Amino acid sequence: MDCVYRTSGVCAMEIHFHIQDNIITNVEFIGGCNGNLKAIAKLIDGYTVEEIESKLSGNTCGHRSTSCADQLAKAVRAAYNELHKN
């Protein structure tokens, strides 16, 4: 399933990714720090939702209470929950 997550409180406006079962691939951030976000996307390609959450949840950016990485963790969890809500 292809997903689009609208972020909150960060420079990136959206996160696009694919989820199949519990595996996340094809992550793309729209906006934000281009080089760093491309690196994050490459590093987590093929990770499970739990692996992404364990590495990225709670990361902050400067004075913000969240970050693009933290928003990615929220995005993949929301997509997983939506996929498995029945």
C-alpha positions in Angstrom: 0.0 0.0 0.0 1.4 3.4 -0.9 1.0 6.0 1.8 1.1 9.8 2.2 1.5 11.2 5.7 1.1 14.9 6.3 3.7 16.0 8.9 3.2 18.4 11.8 5.8 20.7 13.4 8.6 20.0 11.0 10.0 21.5 7.8 9.1 18.5 5.6 5.5 18.8 4.5 4.8 15.1 3.7 6.3 11.7 3.8 5.5 9.2 1.1 6.3 5.5 1.5 5.2 2.0 0.7 4.1 -0.5 3.4 3.7 -4.2 2.7 2.8 -6.4 5.7 5.2 -4.8 8.2 8.0 -3.7 5.9 8.6 -0.1 4.8 10.2 0.8 1.5 10.4 3.7 -1.0 10.5 6.5 1.7 10.5 10.0 0.3 10.2 13.3 2.2 8.6 16.3 0.6 10.5 19.4 1.8 12.9 19.5 4.8 16.6 19.0 4.8 17.0 17.2 1.5 20.4 15.4 2.0 19.7 14.3 5.5 16.3 13.0 4.7 17.5 11.1 1.7 20.0 9.4 3.9 17.4 8.5 6.5 15.2 7.0 3.7 18.1 4.9 2.4 19.1 3.7 5.8 15.7 2.5 6.9 14.6 1.0 3.5 13.3 -2.5 4.2 13.0 -2.0 8.0 9.9 -3.1 9.9 7.6 -0.6 11.6 9.0 -1.6 15.0 12.7 -1.2 13.9 11.9 2.3 12.6 10.1 3.2 15.8 12.9 1.9 18.0 15.5 4.0 16.2 13.6 7.2 15.4 10.7 7.8 17.8 11.3 10.7 20.2 14.1 12.3 18.1 13.8 16.1 18.3 15.0 18.9 16.0 16.3 22.0 17.7 13.7 23.5 20.0 10.9 21.4 18.4 9.3 18.5 20.3 9.5 16.4 17.1 11.6 15.9 14.0 11.3 14.5 10.5 12.6 11.2 11.8 10.1 11.2 14.7 7.3 12.0 12.2 8.4 9.1 10.0 8.1 6.8 13.0 4.5 8.2 13.6 3.7 7.8 9.9 4.7 4.2 9.6 2.8 3.2 12.8 -0.3 5.0 11.6 -0.1 3.2 8.3 0.4 -0.1 9.9 -2.5 0.4 12.3 -4.7 1.5 9.3 -3.7 -1.6 7.4 -4.5 -3.9 10.3 -7.6 -2.3 11.8 -10.0 -5.0 10.8 
